[in-house]
Amino acid sequence: MIIFTLPIIAALTGWITNYIAIKMLFHPREKVKVLFFELQGIFPKRQKKLAEKLGKVVADELFSMDDVRTAITDPANMDEVHQVIDQKLDEFLEERMMESMPMLYVFMSDEMRVKIKATLQKELQAMLPELISSFADRIEREVDVEKTVYEKVVNFSTDKLEEILYSIMRKEFKFIEILGGILGFIIGLIQIALLQLQ
């Protein structure tokens, strides 16, 4: 009769082993000496290395200043910028000018306002690509994506790192635990079958 408990014992062993292995990804947080061995969770131990690799991957593969430049100069975005400029010029000529230069506003005809607006639009549209390019160059010089990601990750508390990774991989960790139980149960059944053959 005891023989038939083997699959249950093996399933529990498989589940507990995988549960402990997952916990040991994050624990112990600090180095602990056990006899001749030093134990520390994989992520706390290799947090700097993870930060380095993550910074490099983000900077090289996921996000670059070229992406920012492309997004800024995208024609769809430029259309929006031109619409905002157009709206601001209308506001200036219809409202701000009346407040700041009432005498000039009174003597300015609608035709003159249209000409001023058209001239300003033309000048601003000619300046815009150079301004955007200069702005993108400045961002590229001042923002180091790799360094920023590295500093953020390396300064995470181990609790925060665990929380982030669990929020991303909770289902996968649970699946690994369950899989340990299932494999243990199958191994237990195989052991029973082998014992029955003897």
C-alpha contacts under 8 A as a table, 3 or more apart, distances in Angstrom:
res1	aa1	res2	aa2	distance
1	M	4	F	5.63
1	M	5	T	7.47
2	I	5	T	5.48
2	I	6	L	7.37
3	I	6	L	5.61
3	I	192	I	6.69
4	F	7	P	6.81
4	F	192	I	7.06
5	T	8	I	5.30
5	T	9	I	6.17
6	L	9	I	5.11
6	L	10	A	5.92
6	L	185	F	7.95
6	L	188	G	5.06
6	L	189	L	7.33
6	L	191	Q	7.60
6	L	192	I	7.25
7	P	10	A	5.02
7	P	11	A	5.89
7	P	184	G	6.79
7	P	185	F	4.38
7	P	186	I	6.78
7	P	187	I	6.92
7	P	188	G	3.71
7	P	189	L	5.51
8	I	11	A	5.01
8	I	12	L	6.13
8	I	184	G	8.00
8	I	185	F	6.11
8	I	188	G	7.29
9	I	12	L	5.17
9	I	13	T	6.08
9	I	184	G	7.97
9	I	185	F	7.80
9	I	188	G	7.64
10	A	13	T	4.96
10	A	14	G	6.06
10	A	181	G	7.44
10	A	184	G	4.47
10	A	185	F	5.49
10	A	187	I	6.89
10	A	188	G	5.47
11	A	14	G	5.11
11	A	15	W	6.11
11	A	180	G	7.04
11	A	181	G	4.09
11	A	182	I	6.07
11	A	183	L	6.89
11	A	184	G	4.03
11	A	185	F	4.31
11	A	186	I	7.87
11	A	188	G	7.45
12	L	15	W	5.14
12	L	16	I	5.96
12	L	181	G	5.92
12	L	184	G	7.22
13	T	16	I	5.23
13	T	17	T	5.90
13	T	181	G	7.19
13	T	184	G	6.75
14	G	17	T	5.20
14	G	18	N	6.23
14	G	177	E	7.81
14	G	180	G	4.31
14	G	181	G	4.73
14	G	182	I	7.64
14	G	183	L	6.86
14	G	184	G	4.85
15	W	18	N	5.35
15	W	19	Y	6.06
15	W	177	E	5.16
15	W	178	I	6.15
15	W	179	L	7.38
15	W	180	G	4.64
15	W	181	G	4.24
15	W	182	I	7.97
15	W	184	G	7.56
16	I	19	Y	4.94
16	I	20	I	6.08
16	I	177	E	7.53
16	I	180	G	7.90
16	I	181	G	7.94
17	T	20	I	5.24
17	T	21	A	6.14
17	T	180	G	7.42
18	N	21	A	4.90
18	N	22	I	6.17
18	N	176	I	6.68
18	N	177	E	5.19
18	N	180	G	5.88
19	Y	22	I	5.29
19	Y	23	K	6.29
19	Y	177	E	5.54
20	I	23	K	5.02
20	I	24	M	6.06
21	A	24	M	5.05
21	A	25	L	6.69
22	I	25	L	5.33
22	I	26	F	7.68
22	I	173	F	6.99
23	K	26	F	5.78
23	K	27	H	5.96
24	M	27	H	4.69
24	M	28	P	6.77
24	M	40	Q	7.66
24	M	41	G	5.08
24	M	42	I	6.95
25	L	41	G	4.85
25	L	42	I	4.79
25	L	43	F	5.85
26	F	29	R	6.41
26	F	40	Q	7.95
26	F	41	G	4.49
26	F	42	I	6.18
26	F	43	F	5.61
26	F	44	P	6.29
26	F	158	T	7.53
26	F	162	E	6.52
27	H	30	E	7.82
27	H	40	Q	6.29
27	H	41	G	4.36
27	H	42	I	7.81
27	H	44	P	7.79
28	P	31	K	6.84
28	P	32	V	7.18
28	P	39	L	7.05
28	P	40	Q	5.02
28	P	41	G	5.13
29	R	40	Q	6.16
29	R	41	G	5.94
29	R	44	P	5.88
29	R	158	T	7.04
30	E	40	Q	5.88
30	E	41	G	7.74
30	E	44	P	7.51
31	K	38	E	6.16
31	K	39	L	5.50
31	K	40	Q	4.79
32	V	38	E	5.52
32	V	39	L	5.10
32	V	40	Q	6.45
33	K	36	F	7.01
33	K	37	F	5.73
33	K	38	E	4.53
33	K	39	L	6.25
34	V	37	F	5.17
34	V	38	E	6.11
34	V	39	L	7.07
40	Q	44	P	7.12
40	Q	45	K	6.17
41	G	44	P	5.54
41	G	45	K	6.01
42	I	45	K	5.18
42	I	46	R	6.02
43	F	46	R	5.14
43	F	47	Q	5.41
43	F	50	L	7.85
43	F	158	T	7.95
44	P	47	Q	5.22
44	P	158	T	6.19
46	R	49	K	5.24
46	R	50	L	6.09
47	Q	50	L	5.01
47	Q	51	A	6.06
47	Q	153	V	7.65
47	Q	154	V	6.19
48	K	51	A	5.01
48	K	52	E	6.17
48	K	150	Y	7.89
48	K	153	V	7.94
48	K	154	V	5.58
49	K	52	E	5.05
49	K	53	K	6.19
50	L	53	K	5.20
50	L	54	L	5.91
50	L	153	V	7.95
51	A	54	L	5.12
51	A	55	G	5.95
51	A	149	V	7.04
51	A	150	Y	4.63
51	A	151	E	7.45
51	A	152	K	7.99
51	A	153	V	5.21
51	A	154	V	5.59
52	E	55	G	5.23
52	E	56	K	6.27
52	E	146	E	7.88
52	E	150	Y	5.53
53	K	56	K	5.14
53	K	57	V	6.11
54	L	57	V	5.10
54	L	58	V	6.03
54	L	146	E	7.98
54	L	149	V	7.09
54	L	150	Y	7.03
55	G	58	V	5.29
55	G	59	A	6.07
55	G	145	V	7.04
55	G	146	E	4.19
55	G	147	K	6.53
55	G	148	T	7.45
55	G	149	V	4.85
55	G	150	Y	5.03
56	K	59	A	5.19
56	K	60	D	5.85
56	K	146	E	5.45
57	V	60	D	5.22
57	V	61	E	5.34
57	V	62	L	6.72
58	V	61	E	5.53
58	V	62	L	4.65
58	V	63	F	5.58
58	V	64	S	7.90
58	V	145	V	7.42
58	V	146	E	6.80
58	V	149	V	7.67
59	A	62	L	6.24
59	A	63	F	5.32
59	A	64	S	5.56
59	A	145	V	5.51
59	A	146	E	5.14
60	D	63	F	6.83
60	D	64	S	6.73
61	E	64	S	7.72
63	F	67	D	6.58
63	F	145	V	7.75
64	S	67	D	5.29
64	S	68	V	6.81
64	S	145	V	7.38
65	M	68	V	4.90
65	M	69	R	6.16
65	M	136	A	7.69
65	M	139	I	7.62
65	M	140	E	5.74
66	D	69	R	5.00
66	D	70	T	6.05
67	D	70	T	5.07
67	D	71	A	6.08
68	V	71	A	5.09
68	V	72	I	6.10
68	V	136	A	7.41
69	R	72	I	5.17
69	R	73	T	6.18
69	R	133	S	7.61
69	R	136	A	5.77
70	T	73	T	5.29
70	T	74	D	5.86
71	A	74	D	5.12
71	A	77	N	7.41
72	I	77	N	6.60
72	I	78	M	7.50
72	I	132	I	7.29
73	T	77	N	6.86
73	T	78	M	6.35
73	T	129	P	7.74
73	T	132	I	7.44
74	D	77	N	5.32
74	D	78	M	6.19
75	P	78	M	4.86
75	P	79	D	6.14
76	A	79	D	5.21
76	A	80	E	6.67
77	N	80	E	5.12
77	N	81	V	6.36
78	M	81	V	4.92
78	M	82	H	6.18
79	D	82	H	5.11
79	D	83	Q	6.24
80	E	83	Q	5.02
80	E	84	V	6.28
81	V	84	V	5.13
81	V	85	I	6.19
82	H	85	I	5.00
82	H	86	D	6.04
82	H	125	Q	7.60
83	Q	86	D	5.02
83	Q	87	Q	6.17
84	V	87	Q	5.06
84	V	88	K	6.10
85	I	88	K	5.11
85	I	89	L	6.09
85	I	121	Q	7.58
86	D	89	L	5.22
86	D	90	D	6.34
86	D	121	Q	7.26
87	Q	90	D	5.17
87	Q	91	E	6.28
88	K	91	E	4.97
88	K	92	F	6.09
89	L	92	F	4.98
89	L	93	L	6.08
89	L	117	K	6.56
90	D	93	L	5.23
90	D	94	E	5.86
90	D	117	K	7.71
91	E	94	E	5.28
91	E	95	E	5.43
91	E	96	R	6.57
92	F	95	E	5.54
92	F	96	R	4.61
92	F	97	M	5.75
93	L	96	R	6.40
93	L	97	M	5.42
93	L	98	M	7.59
93	L	113	R	6.91
93	L	117	K	7.80
94	E	97	M	6.49
94	E	98	M	6.74
95	E	98	M	5.38
95	E	99	E	6.50
96	R	99	E	5.11
96	R	100	S	6.04
97	M	100	S	5.16
97	M	101	M	5.20
97	M	102	P	6.65
97	M	105	Y	6.30
98	M	101	M	5.50
98	M	102	P	4.50
98	M	103	M	7.93
98	M	104	L	7.96
98	M	105	Y	5.45
98	M	106	V	7.83
99	E	102	P	5.89
101	M	104	L	5.54
101	M	105	Y	6.20
102	P	105	Y	5.00
102	P	106	V	6.17
103	M	106	V	5.25
103	M	107	F	6.61
104	L	107	F	5.42
104	L	108	M	6.14
105	Y	108	M	5.17
108	M	112	M	6.16
108	M	113	R	6.77
109	S	112	M	5.18
109	S	113	R	6.37
110	D	113	R	5.03
110	D	114	V	6.26
111	E	114	V	5.16
111	E	115	K	6.35
112	M	115	K	5.06
112	M	116	I	6.14
113	R	116	I	5.11
113	R	117	K	6.07
114	V	117	K	5.10
114	V	118	A	6.12
115	K	118	A	5.09
115	K	119	T	6.12
116	I	119	T	5.15
116	I	120	L	6.10
117	K	120	L	5.17
117	K	121	Q	6.00
118	A	121	Q	5.08
118	A	122	K	6.14
119	T	122	K	5.17
119	T	123	E	6.28
120	L	123	E	5.14
120	L	124	L	6.01
121	Q	124	L	5.18
121	Q	125	Q	5.96
122	K	125	Q	5.25
122	K	126	A	6.20
123	E	126	A	5.15
123	E	127	M	6.22
124	L	127	M	5.01
124	L	128	L	5.91
125	Q	128	L	5.14
125	Q	129	P	7.55
126	A	129	P	6.88
126	A	130	E	7.95
127	M	130	E	5.60
127	M	131	L	6.17
128	L	131	L	5.02
128	L	132	I	6.02
129	P	132	I	5.14
129	P	133	S	6.01
130	E	133	S	5.07
130	E	134	S	6.05
131	L	134	S	5.11
131	L	135	F	6.06
132	I	135	F	4.96
132	I	136	A	6.03
133	S	136	A	5.08
133	S	137	D	6.13
134	S	137	D	5.10
134	S	138	R	6.25
135	F	138	R	5.14
135	F	139	I	6.31
136	A	139	I	5.11
136	A	140	E	6.11
137	D	140	E	5.03
137	D	141	R	6.23
138	R	141	R	5.12
138	R	142	E	6.09
139	I	142	E	5.15
139	I	143	V	5.53
140	E	143	V	5.60
140	E	144	D	7.38
141	R	144	D	7.56
143	V	148	T	7.85
144	D	147	K	5.39
144	D	148	T	6.07
145	V	148	T	5.09
145	V	149	V	6.13
146	E	149	V	5.40
146	E	150	Y	6.11
147	K	150	Y	5.03
147	K	151	E	6.09
148	T	151	E	5.26
148	T	152	K	6.20
149	V	152	K	5.15
149	V	153	V	6.13
150	Y	153	V	5.37
150	Y	154	V	5.92
151	E	154	V	5.25
151	E	155	N	5.99
152	K	155	N	5.36
152	K	156	F	6.40
153	V	156	F	5.23
153	V	161	L	7.99
156	F	159	D	7.94
156	F	160	K	5.95
156	F	161	L	6.10
157	S	160	K	5.14
157	S	161	L	6.29
158	T	161	L	4.94
158	T	162	E	6.06
159	D	162	E	5.14
159	D	163	E	6.10
160	K	163	E	4.96
160	K	164	I	6.13
161	L	164	I	5.18
161	L	165	L	6.19
162	E	165	L	5.25
162	E	166	Y	5.91
163	E	166	Y	5.18
163	E	167	S	6.05
164	I	167	S	5.16
164	I	168	I	6.39
165	L	168	I	5.13
165	L	169	M	5.91
165	L	170	R	7.77
166	Y	169	M	5.07
166	Y	170	R	4.84
166	Y	173	F	7.98
167	S	170	R	5.72
169	M	172	E	5.16
169	M	173	F	6.11
170	R	173	F	5.25
170	R	174	K	6.21
171	K	174	K	5.10
171	K	175	F	6.06
172	E	175	F	4.98
172	E	176	I	6.25
173	F	176	I	5.13
173	F	177	E	6.40
174	K	177	E	5.13
174	K	178	I	6.28
175	F	178	I	5.12
175	F	179	L	5.89
176	I	179	L	4.98
176	I	180	G	6.18
177	E	180	G	5.21
177	E	181	G	6.65
178	I	181	G	5.09
178	I	182	I	6.26
179	L	182	I	4.99
179	L	183	L	6.01
180	G	183	L	5.27
180	G	184	G	6.00
181	G	184	G	5.04
181	G	185	F	6.11
182	I	185	F	5.07
182	I	186	I	6.28
183	L	186	I	5.08
183	L	187	I	6.13
184	G	187	I	5.08
184	G	188	G	6.16
185	F	188	G	4.99
185	F	189	L	6.34
186	I	189	L	5.07
186	I	190	I	6.25
187	I	190	I	5.00
187	I	191	Q	6.19
188	G	191	Q	5.04
188	G	192	I	6.34
189	L	192	I	5.09
189	L	193	A	6.21
190	I	193	A	5.01
190	I	194	L	6.15
191	Q	194	L	5.10
191	Q	195	L	6.11
192	I	195	L	5.07
192	I	196	Q	6.08
193	A	196	Q	5.12
193	A	197	L	6.38
194	L	197	L	5.18
194	L	198	Q	6.74
195	L	198	Q	5.39
